Amino acid sequence: MTEGKPYKTRTGKVLTDADIEAMADEAERGYDVEMLLGKTRGRGRPMIGDAPSEVVPVRLDPALRQAVEARAEADRTTTSDIIRQALKCFLDVA
């Protein structure tokens, strides 16, 4: 393995010399930029619904916020997604 501090991916996987060599070989072969960027790629975050989303500030008491965060962690998602799901269910909208 390479000397010094090991290289890691975003997920924490430690890269071996073989991994790094394989990535270098792939890069030397070149990439299809159109495929990587997508032909219809736009700027900003992807839309969630039919139109751009709006930020709606809301106050939560500490117990409710803790419950939302715990659910988000358990579901491996974000607190925003949990709140959106709860609102859709409560309001009976798709």
C-alpha positions as CSV (number, residue, x, y, z in Angstrom):
1,M,0.0,0.0,0.0
2,T,1.1,3.6,-0.5
3,E,3.3,5.1,2.1
4,G,1.8,7.7,4.5
5,K,-1.9,8.5,5.0
6,P,-4.2,6.1,3.2
7,Y,-6.7,7.5,0.6
8,K,-10.4,7.0,1.3
9,T,-13.6,7.4,-0.7
10,R,-16.5,9.5,0.5
11,T,-18.0,6.4,2.1
12,G,-14.8,5.7,4.0
13,K,-13.5,2.8,2.0
14,V,-9.7,2.7,2.1
15,L,-8.3,2.6,-1.4
16,T,-5.6,0.1,-2.2
17,D,-2.8,0.6,-4.8
18,A,-4.8,-1.7,-7.1
19,D,-7.9,0.5,-6.7
20,I,-5.9,3.7,-7.5
21,E,-4.2,2.0,-10.5
22,A,-7.6,0.9,-11.9
23,M,-9.0,4.5,-11.5
24,A,-5.9,5.9,-13.2
25,D,-6.2,3.4,-16.1
26,E,-9.9,4.4,-16.5
27,A,-9.1,8.1,-16.5
28,E,-6.4,7.5,-19.1
29,R,-8.9,5.8,-21.4
30,G,-11.1,8.9,-21.1
31,Y,-14.6,9.6,-20.1
32,D,-17.8,10.3,-22.1
33,V,-18.4,13.8,-20.8
34,E,-22.0,14.0,-22.3
35,M,-22.9,10.8,-20.4
36,L,-21.3,12.0,-17.1
37,L,-23.1,15.4,-17.2
38,G,-26.3,14.2,-18.8
39,K,-27.7,15.9,-21.9
40,T,-30.5,17.6,-20.0
41,R,-28.6,18.6,-17.0
42,G,-29.8,21.9,-15.5
43,R,-28.4,24.0,-12.8
44,G,-29.3,23.8,-9.1
45,R,-31.1,21.1,-7.2
46,P,-33.4,18.7,-9.0
47,M,-37.1,19.6,-8.8
48,I,-39.1,17.5,-6.3
49,G,-42.5,18.2,-7.8
50,D,-43.9,19.9,-10.9
51,A,-42.3,23.3,-10.1
52,P,-39.3,24.6,-8.2
53,S,-39.7,24.1,-4.4
54,E,-40.0,26.9,-1.9
55,V,-38.3,27.0,1.5
56,V,-40.9,27.2,4.3
57,P,-39.5,27.9,7.7
58,V,-41.3,26.1,10.6
59,R,-40.7,26.0,14.3
60,L,-40.5,22.7,16.1
61,D,-40.3,22.1,19.8
62,P,-37.2,20.2,20.9
63,A,-39.0,16.8,21.4
64,L,-40.6,17.0,17.9
65,R,-37.4,17.9,16.3
66,Q,-35.6,15.1,18.0
67,A,-38.3,12.7,16.9
68,V,-38.0,13.9,13.3
69,E,-34.2,13.6,13.3
70,A,-34.3,10.1,14.9
71,R,-36.8,9.0,12.2
72,A,-34.6,10.5,9.4
73,E,-31.6,8.7,10.8
74,A,-33.4,5.4,11.1
75,D,-34.7,5.7,7.5
76,R,-31.3,7.0,6.3
77,T,-32.9,10.1,4.8
78,T,-33.1,13.8,5.6
79,T,-35.3,15.6,8.1
80,S,-36.8,17.6,5.1
81,D,-37.8,14.3,3.5
82,I,-39.5,13.1,6.6
83,I,-41.4,16.4,7.0
84,R,-42.5,16.3,3.3
85,Q,-43.7,12.7,3.7
86,A,-45.6,13.5,6.9
87,L,-47.3,16.6,5.3
88,K,-48.2,14.6,2.2
89,C,-49.8,11.9,4.3
90,F,-51.6,14.3,6.6
91,L,-52.9,16.4,3.7
92,D,-53.6,13.3,1.5
93,V,-51.7,14.6,-1.5
94,A,-49.4,12.6,-3.9
